[in-house]
Amino acid sequence: METALIGGFTAIVIAILSASLGYYWTKKREQAAELRKAKLELYQNFLSAYSAARTDPSHEEKRELLIKEANAMYLIASPSVIIAWQNYKQAVKENSCETQQKENLFFYEVREDLGTNAKAKYSSFKVEMSTY
C-alpha cells in the first residue's frame, strides 16, 4: 500500500515538474525571440537613419533622426554594441584614421547581437555602406 502511495505521489510530482519546466523553457524561448525581433527592427531603423545621415551629413533632420535612433539603441542593444558605437563616434569626432575600423567593429557587434555572425571572424569582417 505504501509503495503504491509513494509511486503515485512521485508520478504526480514528476508530471508537475515536467510541465513547469516545459512551460518555463517555452516562455524563455518566446521572450528571446521577441527581444531579437525588437532588436532587428531597432537596428533596421538605425541603419536607415545612419545611411541617410551619412549621405547628407549637413541635413539637420537626418542628423536628428540618427540621434533619435542611436538613443533608442541604448535601451536594448548589448553593451558591446553600445561601446563600439561610442568608439566609432569618438573616431569620427577626432577624424581618426581608425574610423573605418571602428565602423566595421560596430557593425560586427550589431551582427553578433542579432546572432548572425555564426562563423564570421572580426579580422575578415568589412562593411562597405551603399550610398545609392
Helices and strands as residue ranges (DSSP letters): H 2-55, H 60-76, H 79-93, H 99-114, G 122-124
